[in-house]
Amino acid sequence: MRGISKTSYAWRIAATVLGIGLLLNGSLRMSDDAWPVGPLSQYAFSPAKDTTIVITRVEGLLADGRRIDLPLRVETAGISRAEIESRIPQITADPSLLRSVADGWSSRHRGVPRLVRVWLVQDQTRLVDGRVGPTRLVELTTWELPS
Amino acid sequence: MRMLRSVGSWFMPVVPESRVAILRTVLYLFVIIDIHLFVRDPIPLSRHPELYQPLLIERLFQLPPPSVPLTITLYLILMTGCLVAASNVMPRLAGAVVAAAFTWWTAIGMSYGKVDHDHLALVVALWVLPTVGVIAERWRSTERSRQAGWALKCIQISVIFTYFLSALTKIRSGGWSIASWPESSILLWAIVRRPHGLGQFLLPYPELLHLMQWMSFTAELTSVVVLWLRGRALLAAAVFWMGFHVFTLAILYIHFAPTAICWLAFAPLERLGPWLRRVKASRGQRAGRRSPGHAMPVLRDQAIDGGG
């Protein structure tokens, strides 16, 4: 068996105590900003029985007149839905931020007619007493691409 | 004093170093998969500096904002570092480089609004694995040490804390109430938002979803017990949690692969080498029987058994 010096032993105990302390502190007091020692908050909140569930999407008008969904995934638009969702206030204040989606999508779809306009939209599904209720489409903002 | 010593040996049990050598290979190769399949967006995200919001860790270390050259450099460092570290060569240097680069890479991936929590155990693993240092004979090592035991214990604690702390966060977010999360519409919410999995078939049954929420919450809250399990009970717990991950993958299309792979820190991986050698030997023996002219299969078996 390999030996272990007193110093080695001591710093390991100190690191363990510090690590566990940081993690507990993160979960009990901090926000996501403290990653990797923030709270483990994925799916950790408690939506009410009458909450409204939103799915944020981006739609685009092509030069040939078709209006299509631009799927918010890294492979299709270079950015994912969660990243866009967390920036909704900034995007509605400055719709040109939708350029990230438009550029990301266009660079991955070269053979398709060019994008003329994009919309930030939401499918809003209302829960009624804990069951799925009606869904409606809401337009949050729109941005016309410079030609 | 005796209590302090027993607490110390719980955190630093004596375990075979080959276990760490094998886990290094698996986890460093997994990081290569991870940067291609899971945290795969730092390079495309770095094209959008206007959306970057640095996390505390990036502000604390004053890390430069991500740019395309920076993220590509990190990618190349990770690829090279992982291949070197996976072969247990220069474990301290290569391991430390991978730990720092992967932490930064993942932090960049989480700096555009969405923070995931499936990487806690893997990030901890990458920081503690280099501390074991050089393991002579790597996978075949017969050495045992507390250094190896501490590294594995840290990974085990991080795996279990991924569950336990998420239960604490649920209690906190529900206004310090035990029942608010399990009684909420969270699974319904998640299934509506991710309609790709089998979960959509459960949408008409909110009572069943509540029952599932109670079960997973109870499992998470009591998960700490796993740290004291051994043998078959530990195996049963591991099978249960793997089943849990398969289940969430099936109904929500959410995987926790980086946490799941770290469950290997609980496994007696040191048995893998001798087992592989036995399988190889018995194959050799069978082949030997088929060809009568084969040179002394019995002797070769003895040498292999002796080496195991």
HADDOCK unambig.tbl for C-alpha pairs under 7 A between the chains (distance, minus, plus):
assign (segid A and resid 1 and name CA) (segid B and resid 143 and name CA) 5.93 0.50 0.50
assign (segid A and resid 1 and name CA) (segid B and resid 144 and name CA) 4.92 0.50 0.50
assign (segid A and resid 1 and name CA) (segid B and resid 145 and name CA) 5.60 0.50 0.50
assign (segid A and resid 2 and name CA) (segid B and resid 143 and name CA) 6.94 0.50 0.50
assign (segid A and resid 2 and name CA) (segid B and resid 144 and name CA) 6.29 0.50 0.50
assign (segid A and resid 2 and name CA) (segid B and resid 145 and name CA) 5.12 0.50 0.50
assign (segid A and resid 27 and name CA) (segid B and resid 165 and name CA) 6.22 0.50 0.50
assign (segid A and resid 27 and name CA) (segid B and resid 168 and name CA) 6.81 0.50 0.50
assign (segid A and resid 27 and name CA) (segid B and resid 169 and name CA) 5.65 0.50 0.50
assign (segid A and resid 28 and name CA) (segid B and resid 169 and name CA) 6.72 0.50 0.50
assign (segid A and resid 28 and name CA) (segid B and resid 172 and name CA) 6.85 0.50 0.50
assign (segid A and resid 32 and name CA) (segid B and resid 115 and name CA) 6.47 0.50 0.50
assign (segid A and resid 33 and name CA) (segid B and resid 55 and name CA) 5.10 0.50 0.50
assign (segid A and resid 33 and name CA) (segid B and resid 56 and name CA) 5.60 0.50 0.50
assign (segid A and resid 34 and name CA) (segid B and resid 55 and name CA) 6.73 0.50 0.50
assign (segid A and resid 34 and name CA) (segid B and resid 56 and name CA) 5.55 0.50 0.50
assign (segid A and resid 34 and name CA) (segid B and resid 57 and name CA) 6.91 0.50 0.50
assign (segid A and resid 36 and name CA) (segid B and resid 120 and name CA) 6.41 0.50 0.50
assign (segid A and resid 39 and name CA) (segid B and resid 169 and name CA) 6.17 0.50 0.50
assign (segid A and resid 40 and name CA) (segid B and resid 117 and name CA) 5.75 0.50 0.50
assign (segid A and resid 40 and name CA) (segid B and resid 165 and name CA) 6.24 0.50 0.50
assign (segid A and resid 40 and name CA) (segid B and resid 166 and name CA) 4.75 0.50 0.50
assign (segid A and resid 40 and name CA) (segid B and resid 169 and name CA) 6.20 0.50 0.50
assign (segid A and resid 41 and name CA) (segid B and resid 166 and name CA) 6.41 0.50 0.50
assign (segid A and resid 41 and name CA) (segid B and resid 169 and name CA) 6.08 0.50 0.50
assign (segid A and resid 42 and name CA) (segid B and resid 116 and name CA) 6.67 0.50 0.50
assign (segid A and resid 42 and name CA) (segid B and resid 117 and name CA) 6.73 0.50 0.50
assign (segid A and resid 44 and name CA) (segid B and resid 166 and name CA) 6.85 0.50 0.50
assign (segid A and resid 44 and name CA) (segid B and resid 169 and name CA) 6.31 0.50 0.50
assign (segid A and resid 44 and name CA) (segid B and resid 170 and name CA) 4.68 0.50 0.50
assign (segid A and resid 44 and name CA) (segid B and resid 173 and name CA) 6.91 0.50 0.50
assign (segid A and resid 45 and name CA) (segid B and resid 170 and name CA) 6.14 0.50 0.50
assign (segid A and resid 45 and name CA) (segid B and resid 173 and name CA) 5.63 0.50 0.50
assign (segid A and resid 45 and name CA) (segid B and resid 174 and name CA) 6.66 0.50 0.50
assign (segid A and resid 45 and name CA) (segid B and resid 181 and name CA) 6.65 0.50 0.50
assign (segid A and resid 46 and name CA) (segid B and resid 174 and name CA) 6.23 0.50 0.50
assign (segid A and resid 46 and name CA) (segid B and resid 180 and name CA) 6.45 0.50 0.50
assign (segid A and resid 46 and name CA) (segid B and resid 181 and name CA) 4.93 0.50 0.50
assign (segid A and resid 46 and name CA) (segid B and resid 184 and name CA) 5.08 0.50 0.50
assign (segid A and resid 46 and name CA) (segid B and resid 185 and name CA) 6.73 0.50 0.50
assign (segid A and resid 46 and name CA) (segid B and resid 186 and name CA) 5.90 0.50 0.50
assign (segid A and resid 47 and name CA) (segid B and resid 184 and name CA) 5.60 0.50 0.50
assign (segid A and resid 47 and name CA) (segid B and resid 185 and name CA) 5.28 0.50 0.50
assign (segid A and resid 47 and name CA) (segid B and resid 186 and name CA) 5.64 0.50 0.50
assign (segid A and resid 48 and name CA) (segid B and resid 184 and name CA) 5.87 0.50 0.50
assign (segid A and resid 48 and name CA) (segid B and resid 185 and name CA) 6.04 0.50 0.50
assign (segid A and resid 49 and name CA) (segid B and resid 184 and name CA) 6.84 0.50 0.50
assign (segid A and resid 49 and name CA) (segid B and resid 185 and name CA) 5.88 0.50 0.50
assign (segid A and resid 53 and name CA) (segid B and resid 189 and name CA) 6.27 0.50 0.50
assign (segid A and resid 55 and name CA) (segid B and resid 193 and name CA) 6.13 0.50 0.50
assign (segid A and resid 74 and name CA) (segid B and resid 41 and name CA) 6.47 0.50 0.50
assign (segid A and resid 78 and name CA) (segid B and resid 44 and name CA) 5.50 0.50 0.50
assign (segid A and resid 78 and name CA) (segid B and resid 45 and name CA) 6.90 0.50 0.50
assign (segid A and resid 79 and name CA) (segid B and resid 45 and name CA) 6.53 0.50 0.50
assign (segid A and resid 82 and name CA) (segid B and resid 113 and name CA) 6.90 0.50 0.50
assign (segid A and resid 82 and name CA) (segid B and resid 114 and name CA) 5.72 0.50 0.50
assign (segid A and resid 83 and name CA) (segid B and resid 112 and name CA) 5.60 0.50 0.50
assign (segid A and resid 83 and name CA) (segid B and resid 113 and name CA) 4.98 0.50 0.50
assign (segid A and resid 83 and name CA) (segid B and resid 114 and name CA) 5.78 0.50 0.50
assign (segid A and resid 86 and name CA) (segid B and resid 113 and name CA) 5.16 0.50 0.50
assign (segid A and resid 100 and name CA) (segid B and resid 48 and name CA) 6.46 0.50 0.50
assign (segid A and resid 130 and name CA) (segid B and resid 185 and name CA) 6.30 0.50 0.50
assign (segid A and resid 130 and name CA) (segid B and resid 206 and name CA) 6.74 0.50 0.50
assign (segid A and resid 131 and name CA) (segid B and resid 206 and name CA) 6.76 0.50 0.50
